[in-house]
Amino acid sequence: MTDEPTHRVEHDGAVATVTLDRPDALNAQTRASRRALIRDLRALSADSAVRCVVLTGAGRAFCAGQDLREPDALENVDAVIRETYVPIVESLVGMPKPVIAAINGAAAGAGLSFALACDLRYMAEEAVLMLAFSNIGLVPDAGGTWLLPRIIGYSRAFELAATARRVGAAEALELGLVGRVLPRDEVLPAAQALAAELAARPTLALAWTKRLLRSAEHGSLADQMELEAQLQAAAVLTHDHAEGVAAFLEKREARFEGR
């Protein structure tokens, strides 16, 4: 059904938590759920009152990727990828504010790509990560082949894609796939606490830092230093820079306003 609730967006101050909410299907995605997610991620990206976003799943999974029970799930798959998966990943990667994945359970297939597209990842001790495509004779998509090697390198990425084996939390931490491993009931609160901390930081500086680090993955050193110079010139003119300097000189906590 197209009107099935597929995710929730909840606000706590400047932090928005997006919870994928199809727990009976391990939060696997359908055309309808992806379209709704695209809409809300774009809205959060444009909302200046939201300064950090947390992405998590309801129930025992983060996201199992494509719901293969959906009728004609892989019909015209190239169009499906371009029209629904690509905008989700682009929204997460390009969002001008930090995005934290609270991986409460299994993240598989495109669900793993969603997590990898976030800037930071916290993972439950019981959770597993799995690039499961080769189990059904498919190739990784939803940006997985771009995101994963940039985090763990080509050889490790190929091994995980080729074998489709499960990666537990301890190994994920060792590989650098996640930043922290926590008991399941602590993952979301910890991610939200970090989100609140980042939301209190200078918003434009974090947005431009994210842009710089993403750009560095494919640009030359000369191009990167030029972009640094341009964005630093813009940052110097912000209210948050002036406030940060004033707070430093006055030996007080800065009150950043995101402008």
NUTOR-933347 format. One record per residue: residue in one letter; residue number from 1; x, y, z of N, C-alpha, C in turn. Coordinates in steps of 0.001 Angstrom, whole numbers, plus 500000, padded with zeros to 6 digits. Example, Ala and Ser with C-alpha at 12.3 -4.5 7.8 and 13.67 -1.06 7.14 Angstrom:
% NUTOR-933347
ZAKOL rest  nr    n_u    n_v    n_w   ca_u   ca_v   ca_w    c_u    c_v    c_w
ZAKOL    A   1 513190 494310 507800 512300 495500 507800 513200 496700 507800
ZAKOL    S   2 512850 497750 507080 513670 498940 507140 512900 500030 507870
This chain:
% NUTOR-933347
ZAKOL rest  nr    n_u    n_v    n_w   ca_u   ca_v   ca_w    c_u    c_v    c_w
ZAKOL    M   1 500843 498798 500000 500000 500000 500000 500872 501244 500000
ZAKOL    T   2 500539 502216 499185 501366 503401 499070 501246 504318 500278
ZAKOL    D   3 500172 504176 501067 500023 505041 502235 500553 504374 503500
ZAKOL    E   4 501246 503253 503386 501831 502579 504531 502894 503478 505163
ZAKOL    P   5 502838 503702 506488 503912 504473 507123 505231 503728 506953
ZAKOL    T   6 506231 504400 506460 507492 503730 506169 508661 504274 506976
ZAKOL    H   7 508524 505459 507522 509544 505992 508409 508946 507116 509237
ZAKOL    R   8 509657 507486 510303 509228 508580 511171 510330 509622 511221
ZAKOL    V   9 509923 510877 511321 510867 511973 511529 510480 512661 512830
ZAKOL    E  10 511405 512671 513783 511145 513279 515088 512198 514342 515367
ZAKOL    H  11 511768 515445 515943 512654 516581 516198 512870 516765 517691
ZAKOL    D  12 514108 517004 518065 514461 517360 519434 515445 518510 519363
ZAKOL    G  13 514928 519720 519507 515763 520887 519293 516233 520932 517852
ZAKOL    A  14 517542 521050 517669 518107 521162 516322 518464 519810 515727
ZAKOL    V  15 518113 518721 516416 518416 517378 515938 517152 516714 515406
ZAKOL    A  16 517236 516156 514205 516137 515384 513625 516559 513928 513544
ZAKOL    T  17 515703 513040 514044 515959 511604 513961 514997 510983 512960
ZAKOL    V  18 515553 510338 511951 514772 509641 510932 514849 508146 511245
ZAKOL    T  19 513705 507544 511524 513654 506128 511860 512958 505360 510750
ZAKOL    L  20 513691 504509 510059 513084 503627 509065 512140 502683 509807
ZAKOL    D  21 510878 502625 509382 509852 502034 510246 509003 500990 509525
ZAKOL    R  22 509682 499946 509053 508991 498757 508551 509597 497550 509265
ZAKOL    P  23 509474 497492 510583 510213 496481 511351 509891 495051 510961
ZAKOL    D  24 508651 494766 510565 508297 493400 510183 509031 492955 508917
ZAKOL    A  25 509485 493935 508130 510248 493643 506907 511724 493999 507080
ZAKOL    L  26 512166 494109 508330 513545 494503 508630 513894 495839 507980
ZAKOL    N  27 512878 496698 507885 513014 498044 507309 513510 498015 505862
ZAKOL    A  28 513238 496890 505176 513552 496819 503751 512736 497862 503001
ZAKOL    Q  29 513274 498315 501884 512727 499464 501177 511890 499062 499959
ZAKOL    T  30 510813 499806 499754 509958 499674 498578 510014 500977 497788
ZAKOL    R  31 509396 500978 496619 509349 502223 495852 508699 503342 496664
ZAKOL    A  32 507593 503018 497336 506881 504031 498109 507728 504534 499274
ZAKOL    S  33 508398 503625 499959 509194 504050 501114 510366 504915 500674
ZAKOL    R  34 510982 504583 499548 512114 505380 499076 511662 506762 498628
ZAKOL    R  35 510522 506846 497954 510029 508170 497536 509729 509049 498745
ZAKOL    A  36 509128 508456 499769 508834 509223 500982 510119 509658 501679
ZAKOL    L  37 511119 508781 501691 512387 509110 502329 513107 510221 501568
ZAKOL    I  38 513087 510160 500253 513687 511234 499443 513063 512569 499809
ZAKOL    R  39 511743 512600 499856 511027 513842 500167 511466 514405 501513
ZAKOL    D  40 511523 513562 502534 511814 514065 503867 513297 514394 504052
ZAKOL    L  41 514186 513653 503429 515601 514000 503511 515866 515347 502841
ZAKOL    R  42 515225 515599 501727 515398 516896 501061 514843 518024 501918
ZAKOL    A  43 513725 517765 502587 513150 518785 503469 514079 519068 504638
ZAKOL    L  44 514654 518036 505224 515582 518226 506341 516834 518974 505888
ZAKOL    S  45 517292 518658 504697 518467 519338 504164 518233 520834 504043
ZAKOL    A  46 517022 521211 503647 516700 522621 503425 516268 523350 504696
ZAKOL    D  47 516005 522632 505767 515478 523226 507000 516626 523761 507842
ZAKOL    S  48 516747 525078 507934 517859 525679 508676 517749 525449 510177
ZAKOL    A  49 516562 525104 510659 516399 524817 512085 516980 523462 512464
ZAKOL    V  50 517176 522589 511482 517772 521272 511717 519269 521384 511459
ZAKOL    R  51 520067 521066 512481 521513 521237 512362 522272 519923 512422
ZAKOL    C  52 521575 518829 512675 522188 517508 512620 521076 516480 512471
ZAKOL    V  53 521360 515388 511744 520368 514352 511467 520905 513003 511908
ZAKOL    V  54 520040 512196 512533 520368 510823 512906 519480 509898 512090
ZAKOL    L  55 520073 508863 511508 519327 507863 510736 519429 506526 511449
ZAKOL    T  56 518279 505894 511733 518272 504613 512421 517111 503774 511926
ZAKOL    G  57 516948 502578 512505 515866 501690 512112 515030 501281 513304
ZAKOL    A  58 513785 500927 513055 512900 500422 514099 513072 498917 514237
ZAKOL    G  59 512881 498413 515444 512945 496971 515648 514364 496449 515662
ZAKOL    R  60 514564 495255 515100 515848 494568 515238 516789 494767 514063
ZAKOL    A  61 516420 495587 513086 517297 495827 511936 517439 497317 511678
ZAKOL    F  62 518548 497670 511057 518724 499031 510546 518008 499134 509202
ZAKOL    C  63 518443 498355 508235 517766 498304 506940 518308 497123 506146
ZAKOL    A  64 517404 496288 505659 517795 495091 504900 517881 495347 503401
ZAKOL    G  65 517860 496630 502983 517978 496936 501564 516651 496841 500841
ZAKOL    Q  66 516667 496348 499626 515463 496211 498813 514547 495131 499372
ZAKOL    D  67 513253 495440 499433 512261 494436 499821 511967 493570 498602
ZAKOL    L  68 512534 492375 498594 512381 491490 497436 510982 490900 497339
ZAKOL    R  69 510167 491102 498360 508781 490637 498299 507893 491606 497527
ZAKOL    E  70 508391 492798 497268 507612 493779 496522 507396 493279 495095
ZAKOL    P  71 506159 493327 494588 505908 492888 493212 506790 493646 492222
ZAKOL    D  72 507414 492907 491327 508273 493511 490299 509369 494376 490915
ZAKOL    A  73 509948 493904 492031 510925 494697 492775 512101 495129 491899
ZAKOL    L  74 512537 494257 490993 513719 494557 490192 513376 494804 488724
ZAKOL    E  75 512118 495063 488444 511733 495410 487074 512249 496807 486750
ZAKOL    N  76 512851 496976 485571 513454 498259 485183 514398 498744 486279
ZAKOL    V  77 515287 497846 486712 516087 498120 487900 516991 499331 487721
ZAKOL    D  78 517465 499583 486490 518322 500754 486300 517569 502041 486596
ZAKOL    A  79 516307 502111 486158 515490 503295 486446 515173 503392 487934
ZAKOL    V  80 514903 502238 488553 514628 502216 489993 515811 502786 490764
ZAKOL    I  81 517012 502363 490391 518212 502855 491075 518370 504352 490863
ZAKOL    R  82 518277 504781 489603 518496 506199 489304 517449 507095 489974
ZAKOL    E  83 516197 506642 489991 515101 507512 490435 514867 507490 491936
ZAKOL    T  84 515289 506412 492621 514985 506347 494050 516199 506123 494941
ZAKOL    Y  85 517079 505199 494583 518240 504978 495444 519258 506108 495337
ZAKOL    V  86 519536 506547 494126 520529 507606 493938 520163 508874 494712
ZAKOL    P  87 518918 509365 494646 518608 510582 495397 518750 510433 496909
ZAKOL    I  88 518480 509239 497445 518646 509034 498890 520111 509161 499265
ZAKOL    V  89 520974 508442 498558 522397 508474 498876 522963 509870 498641
ZAKOL    E  90 522568 510511 497561 523047 511867 497303 522577 512833 498384
ZAKOL    S  91 521373 512649 498891 520877 513518 499960 521690 513344 501239
ZAKOL    L  92 522031 512107 501567 522818 511858 502775 524240 512383 502630
ZAKOL    V  93 524868 512089 501496 526246 512525 501278 526328 514043 501163
ZAKOL    G  94 525379 514637 500473 525448 516063 500190 524742 516952 501192
ZAKOL    M  95 524096 516398 502194 523366 517215 503152 524319 518191 503845
ZAKOL    P  96 523986 519482 503882 524910 520476 504445 524870 520523 505967
ZAKOL    K  97 524871 519372 506579 524894 519222 508035 525298 517782 508321
ZAKOL    P  98 525829 517492 509491 526254 516124 509778 525079 515153 509813
ZAKOL    V  99 525349 513933 509339 524372 512844 509404 525039 511663 510103
ZAKOL    I 100 524398 511152 511138 524943 510056 511936 524047 508840 511780
ZAKOL    A 101 524629 507703 511445 523878 506447 511385 523964 505754 512734
ZAKOL    A 102 522811 505461 513327 522736 504656 514542 522313 503263 514097
ZAKOL    I 103 523295 502392 513884 523048 501071 513297 522613 500131 514418
ZAKOL    N 104 521319 500044 514595 520744 499281 515704 520694 497784 515438
ZAKOL    G 105 520801 497383 514177 520736 495969 513807 521310 495788 512417
ZAKOL    A 106 520926 494714 511763 521511 494370 510474 521363 495501 509455
ZAKOL    A 107 522458 495783 508761 522463 496712 507629 522996 495940 506442
ZAKOL    A 108 522143 495650 505484 522512 494768 504376 522164 495415 503043
ZAKOL    G 109 522929 495062 502007 522636 495561 500665 522613 497082 500633
ZAKOL    A 110 521559 497620 500037 521433 499075 499959 521309 499690 501345
ZAKOL    G 111 520834 498919 502321 520786 499422 503693 522171 499738 504216
ZAKOL    L 112 523159 498915 503855 524541 499229 504226 525007 500480 503498
ZAKOL    S 113 524622 500626 502241 524993 501843 501503 524434 503089 502192
ZAKOL    F 114 523204 503019 502685 522633 504155 503400 523503 504523 504604
ZAKOL    A 115 523933 503505 505349 524772 503768 506516 526124 504349 506111
ZAKOL    L 116 526716 503801 505044 528017 504286 504587 527944 505715 504070
ZAKOL    A 117 526772 506119 503587 526608 507479 503065 526547 508518 504181
ZAKOL    C 118 526335 508066 505419 526316 508989 506553 527747 509376 506916
ZAKOL    D 119 527891 510467 507635 529220 510972 507978 529856 510182 509119
ZAKOL    L 120 529039 509711 510046 529505 508981 511219 528587 507795 511447
ZAKOL    R 121 529137 506731 512040 528337 505525 512277 528616 504972 513665
ZAKOL    Y 122 527555 504772 514443 527611 504033 515696 526877 502717 515470
ZAKOL    M 123 527354 501635 516096 526830 500302 515782 526547 499516 517053
ZAKOL    A 124 525435 498799 517061 525092 497930 518180 525983 496692 518187
ZAKOL    E 125 526271 496208 519381 527131 495029 519521 526596 493827 518764
ZAKOL    E 126 525274 493713 518690 524660 492545 518039 524469 492728 516539
ZAKOL    A 127 524691 493926 516033 524395 494221 514633 525426 493588 513704
ZAKOL    V 128 525037 493428 512450 525952 492939 511423 525804 493802 510179
ZAKOL    L 129 526876 493873 509421 526893 494559 508138 527124 493510 507059
ZAKOL    M 130 526448 493705 505909 526551 492669 504873 526275 493269 503503
ZAKOL    L 131 527244 493128 502605 527056 493535 501213 526582 492293 500469
ZAKOL    A 132 525272 492059 500515 524708 490744 500214 524399 490485 498742
ZAKOL    F 133 524722 491379 497861 524257 491291 496472 524691 490020 495759
ZAKOL    S 134 525936 489589 495971 526421 488439 495210 525687 487152 495577
ZAKOL    N 135 525016 487138 496732 524242 485949 497107 523082 485685 496150
ZAKOL    I 136 522624 486743 495480 521518 486577 494528 521950 486982 493116
ZAKOL    G 137 523256 486909 492864 523760 487132 491516 523681 488568 491040
ZAKOL    L 138 523769 489530 491972 523713 490938 491617 525009 491638 492010
ZAKOL    V 139 525149 492867 491536 526302 493690 491901 525872 494723 492936
ZAKOL    P 140 526789 495199 493772 526425 496246 494729 525954 497503 494012
ZAKOL    D 141 524973 498166 494610 524487 499421 494040 524245 500423 495166
ZAKOL    A 142 523452 501447 494874 523153 502514 495844 524432 503160 496374
ZAKOL    G 143 525432 503240 495510 526669 503911 495881 527638 503067 496668
ZAKOL    G 144 527304 501804 496924 528167 500971 497750 529564 500797 497197
ZAKOL    T 145 529694 500705 495863 531017 500482 495280 531869 501751 495299
ZAKOL    W 146 531269 502895 495512 532019 504154 495644 532353 504418 497100
ZAKOL    L 147 531392 504164 497984 531556 504496 499393 532488 503537 500125
ZAKOL    L 148 532282 502226 499932 533005 501246 500736 534517 501281 500513
ZAKOL    P 149 535030 501282 499259 536478 501306 499087 537140 502557 499638
ZAKOL    R 150 536403 503660 499691 536967 504889 500233 537118 504829 501744
ZAKOL    I 151 536412 503912 502367 536508 503762 503816 537515 502673 504186
ZAKOL    I 152 537505 501548 503463 538349 500417 503877 539335 499963 502798
ZAKOL    G 153 539348 500606 501637 540271 500219 500584 539678 499186 499637
ZAKOL    Y 154 540300 499083 498438 539764 498225 497382 539718 496754 497779
ZAKOL    S 155 540835 496207 498248 540908 494761 498464 539906 494293 499507
ZAKOL    R 156 539814 495015 500607 538852 494635 501632 537425 494803 501119
ZAKOL    A 157 537188 495876 500378 535848 496092 499835 535475 494967 498867
ZAKOL    F 158 536417 494579 498008 536118 493491 497066 535830 492191 497807
ZAKOL    E 159 536618 491900 498833 536410 490662 499589 535016 490631 500213
ZAKOL    L 160 534586 491742 500798 533256 491771 501420 532158 491656 500364
ZAKOL    A 161 532356 492293 499206 531351 492225 498147 531303 490839 497518
ZAKOL    A 162 532467 490237 497303 532517 488943 496615 531987 487808 497485
ZAKOL    T 163 532299 487847 498770 531884 486757 499657 530515 486984 500279
ZAKOL    A 164 530082 488238 500321 528813 488603 500959 528757 488123 502413
ZAKOL    R 165 529922 488040 503055 529922 487537 504425 529477 488623 505409
ZAKOL    R 166 529064 488173 506569 528611 489085 507612 529817 489665 508352
ZAKOL    V 167 529741 490959 508601 530775 491637 509374 530161 492039 510710
ZAKOL    G 168 530690 491473 511786 530198 491803 513106 530728 493135 513592
ZAKOL    A 169 530239 493553 514738 530567 494887 515232 532047 495052 515533
ZAKOL    A 170 532668 494048 516136 534087 494170 516479 534936 494341 515227
ZAKOL    E 171 534653 493553 514186 535409 493687 512941 535114 495019 512255
ZAKOL    A 172 533853 495438 512281 533490 496719 511672 534262 497861 512317
ZAKOL    L 173 534431 497798 513626 535198 498826 514333 536664 498769 513934
ZAKOL    E 174 537202 497553 513858 538607 497382 513477 538867 497879 512061
ZAKOL    L 175 537928 497645 511151 538087 498078 509761 537880 499578 509578
ZAKOL    G 176 537315 500236 510566 537009 501654 510435 535663 501927 509805
ZAKOL    L 177 534827 500891 509696 533488 501087 509137 532583 501847 510091
ZAKOL    V 178 532833 501712 511386 532047 502414 512398 532992 503069 513389
ZAKOL    G 179 532473 504081 514075 533298 504812 515027 533195 504307 516450
ZAKOL    R 180 532029 503752 516800 531833 503229 518156 530921 502015 518100
ZAKOL    V 181 531136 501084 519020 530257 499929 519202 529699 499990 520610
ZAKOL    L 182 528383 499831 520716 527697 500005 521992 526618 498944 522148
ZAKOL    P 183 526148 498703 523392 524966 497861 523557 523804 498433 522755
ZAKOL    R 184 522930 497554 522288 521869 497985 521378 521062 499166 521927
ZAKOL    D 185 520699 499109 523209 519836 500162 523742 520573 501475 523989
ZAKOL    E 186 521885 501477 523771 522657 502708 523952 523037 503374 522633
ZAKOL    V 187 522828 502655 521524 523308 503170 520237 522595 504450 519842
ZAKOL    L 188 521276 504437 519837 520536 505621 519420 520743 506785 520383
ZAKOL    P 189 520634 506596 521710 520895 507725 522610 522298 508311 522440
ZAKOL    A 190 523291 507446 522223 524651 507950 522037 524762 508754 520745
ZAKOL    A 191 524137 508258 519676 524159 508986 518406 523434 510319 518540
ZAKOL    Q 192 522322 510333 519251 521575 511573 519438 522338 512552 520319
ZAKOL    A 193 523068 512038 521313 523881 512919 522148 524992 513571 521326
ZAKOL    L 194 525638 512778 520465 526654 513346 519581 526027 514348 518622
ZAKOL    A 195 524826 514021 518113 524142 514943 517205 523853 516273 517889
ZAKOL    A 196 523420 516225 519148 523149 517460 519878 524429 518278 520064
ZAKOL    E 197 525530 517571 520318 526815 518260 520455 527211 518935 519143
ZAKOL    L 198 527070 518219 518030 527425 518792 516730 526478 519910 516338
ZAKOL    A 199 525209 519784 516731 524232 520819 516408 524558 522137 517094
ZAKOL    A 200 525300 522070 518178 525701 523287 518885 526987 523883 518329
ZAKOL    R 201 527596 523198 517378 528820 523684 516745 528462 524658 515616
ZAKOL    P 202 529464 525341 515037 529179 526292 513950 528693 525583 512687
ZAKOL    T 203 527437 525788 512348 526775 525015 511296 527446 525161 509941
ZAKOL    L 204 527724 526393 509539 528317 526589 508219 529718 526002 508153
ZAKOL    A 205 530483 526140 509228 531834 525586 509238 531789 524069 509091
ZAKOL    L 206 530837 523413 509756 530729 521959 509626 530264 521571 508220
ZAKOL    A 207 529316 522327 507672 528841 522039 506321 529976 522161 505313
ZAKOL    W 208 530781 523210 505459 531881 523412 504518 533008 522420 504760
ZAKOL    T 209 533222 522017 506011 534204 520968 506296 533793 519666 505621
ZAKOL    K 210 532505 519335 505733 531989 518134 505071 532206 518230 503560
ZAKOL    R 211 531913 519379 503000 532104 519559 501558 533571 519381 501182
ZAKOL    L 212 534476 519937 501978 535898 519823 501683 536373 518376 501746
ZAKOL    L 213 535987 517666 502775 536445 516288 502922 535869 515387 501834
ZAKOL    R 214 534611 515619 501447 534049 514853 500340 534774 515184 499040
ZAKOL    S 215 535075 516457 498828 535767 516878 497608 537161 516273 497533
ZAKOL    A 216 537803 516118 498680 539174 515609 498703 539265 514181 498200
ZAKOL    E 217 538152 513475 498170 538168 512077 497743 538403 511928 496249
ZAKOL    H 218 538213 512997 495488 538378 512862 494042 539081 514051 493394
ZAKOL    G 219 539464 515072 494162 540113 516240 493595 541631 516187 493752
ZAKOL    S 220 542329 517064 493036 543781 517172 493171 544120 518019 494391
ZAKOL    L 221 545369 517959 494821 545805 518774 495955 545633 520256 495647
ZAKOL    A 222 546003 520659 494431 545882 522072 494064 544424 522517 494096
ZAKOL    D 223 543550 521709 493519 542125 522050 493528 541586 522100 494961
ZAKOL    Q 224 542035 521173 495787 541559 521117 497156 542006 522350 497944
ZAKOL    M 225 543241 522746 497788 543724 523918 498522 543046 525191 498035
ZAKOL    E 226 542705 525249 496752 541964 526405 496247 540578 526466 496861
ZAKOL    L 227 539897 525300 496946 538573 525275 497564 538664 525629 499046
ZAKOL    E 228 539705 525156 499723 539914 525537 501121 540020 527049 501259
ZAKOL    A 229 540785 527659 500363 540966 529115 500426 539639 529841 500229
ZAKOL    Q 230 538847 529375 499269 537558 530017 498996 536605 529898 500178
ZAKOL    L 231 536523 528704 500739 535585 528499 501839 536078 529142 503125
ZAKOL    Q 232 537385 529203 503315 537893 529901 504503 537590 531390 504416
ZAKOL    A 233 537690 531952 503214 537354 533366 503036 535891 533625 503371
ZAKOL    A 234 535028 532675 503027 533614 532809 503373 533396 532609 504867
ZAKOL    A 235 534117 531656 505463 533932 531372 506888 534342 532545 507759
ZAKOL    V 236 535374 533257 507353 535848 534409 508127 534765 535472 508271
ZAKOL    L 237 533859 535524 507327 532818 536553 507328 531567 536147 508102
ZAKOL    T 238 531526 534931 508661 530311 534467 509317 530186 534989 510741
ZAKOL    H 239 528937 535031 511199 528666 535386 512587 529314 534375 513527
ZAKOL    D 240 529290 533102 513162 529842 532073 514035 531344 532241 514234
ZAKOL    H 241 532065 532692 513212 533493 532959 513380 533699 534096 514372
ZAKOL    A 242 532938 535175 514191 533069 536307 515116 532737 535895 516542
ZAKOL    E 243 531689 535103 516702 531295 534627 518026 532368 533714 518616
ZAKOL    G 244 532941 532842 517804 533978 531944 518294 535200 532689 518790
ZAKOL    V 245 535620 533702 518058 536763 534511 518477 536436 535280 519756
ZAKOL    A 246 535238 535880 519801 534836 536637 520991 534792 535735 522218
ZAKOL    A 247 534249 534535 522053 534166 533600 523176 535555 533183 523647
ZAKOL    F 248 536471 532975 522698 537845 532619 523054 538502 533734 523861
ZAKOL    L 249 538354 534952 523392 538991 536084 524071 538361 536370 525428
ZAKOL    E 250 537063 536126 525519 536342 536394 526768 536313 535185 527699
ZAKOL    K 251 536954 534078 527270 537043 532846 528066 535668 532344 528511
ZAKOL    R 252 534776 532194 527515 533415 531690 527763 533049 530708 526674
ZAKOL    E 253 531928 530011 526881 531426 529102 525869 530826 529895 524691
ZAKOL    A 254 531146 529466 523494 530584 530131 522315 529124 529738 522134
ZAKOL    R 255 528357 530673 521597 526936 530434 521293 526752 530604 519783
ZAKOL    F 256 526947 529515 519091 526868 529561 517640 525418 529567 517168
ZAKOL    E 257 525139 530349 516141 523779 530510 515634 523595 529962 514225
ZAKOL    G 258 524643 529397 513654 524516 528815 512337 524413 529813 511221
ZAKOL    R 259 525097 530935 511359 525079 531947 510296 526398 532725 510283
